Amino acid sequence: MANNKSMALVFPAFLLLTGCGMHVATSSSGNNTQGKGTSSITNVVSTVNNSANSDVSGYVFSDPKIAVFIQYTNSGGQLSGTLYEDYEDNNNQFQTYNSPITGEISGSSISITLKNSDNTLTGNLSGDTLNLAIPQSDGTIQNFQFQRGTLTTYNQDVSNIQSTVSSDQAAAQQAQQTADLNQKLSELESAVPSDIQSIQSYEQSLQSDVKNTGNDIGNERKDLATTQSAEQSVLKEQAGNAQTQQDADQVQQDADQVQQDEDQIQQDTDQFSSDENGLKSAVSQLQSDFQNMNSVAAQLGVTVPSSMPSSSDISNAVDGATSIDDTTSKTQAGYVTQSANMVNIANSLAQKALNYAGS
């Protein structure tokens, strides 16, 4: 009984146009429920099975996403009964609705009013066919045919809708998962080259840090040489002389400058450590992103673009970073040791000068 016309029937509040038939959107006054696997069969059975005939007769409209069952009794042309409806909404959720109905029948003409919404439908009966005029969203009216059927027929239609809902939900979930994976792959394809650039940047920073430390070591050597020269001058002066004491104090100041040079080298070393940690983190991130990129591509059944770095490129990047880290770390550590030794020497020279001047 599928109908390819789009239907905009005012059941509880309004029916949205769809490509396959009726699609209900209920008002607050309607009796509407929602659930992924819940059917209105229970509502139909509990209401209709009071009849002596358990397989109640009525009129059924159905397509893959909606089923409507109209059941009524005729008492002298006055109708009373219930309309039941089950459908799949635009979010692939199973929805149910029912409303008491009243109406009138005269000859072949029929009118049906839904008490939950006070909307009235008109049409006619022709044999086993109930024709109802359904208002469309564009203002036109279309005729829809309900065929005589039973509760069993309706319940089977509902079961078919539930199967459609389950299938559509699975398809929607799969589509979302695929979209998520494609988005993730796109992000990773951008991340991998960026990771390599980050590694290269940190490599340059480490080399720059070591160069700066080397310059500061040079300054410390000069200041140590100044300290040594000043100490030698003091030792050539007369001990206990006021000028000699003043020159000895200058030796101490020169030694203090060497200490300040070491403080600067410690700052250089702190910066080196920060950049070294950044390099290690970038290497780890590259390895993780590259592995994830290939994993996601495999899940999607696609090939990573040839423009992307290869496994060999990744290995070279990691090996290069490791080599630069090792080399610069050893150089930086050597500078730190040299700096500490120069401070010890400078302090010893200053102490020697002070002792001599005060003797």
Secondary structure, DSSP 8 states (H G I E B T S, - for coil): ----S-----SSSEE---SSS--EE--TTSEEEEESS--THHHHHHHHTTSSSSS-EEEEEEETTEEEEEEEEEETTEEEEEEEEEEE-TTS-EEEEEEEEEEEEETTEEEEEETTTTEEEEEEEETTEEEEEEE-TTS-EEEEEEEEEEHHHHHHHHHHHHHHHHHHHHHHHHHHHHHHHHHHHHHHHHHHHHHHHHHHHHHHHHHHHHHHHHHHHHHHHHHHHHHHHHHHHHHHS-TT-HHHHHHHHHHHHHHHHHHHHHHHHHHHHHHHHHHHHHHHHHHHHHHHHHHHHHHHHHHHT----TTS--HHHHHHHHHHHHHHHHHHHHHHHHHHHHHHHHHHHHHHHHHHHHHHHT-
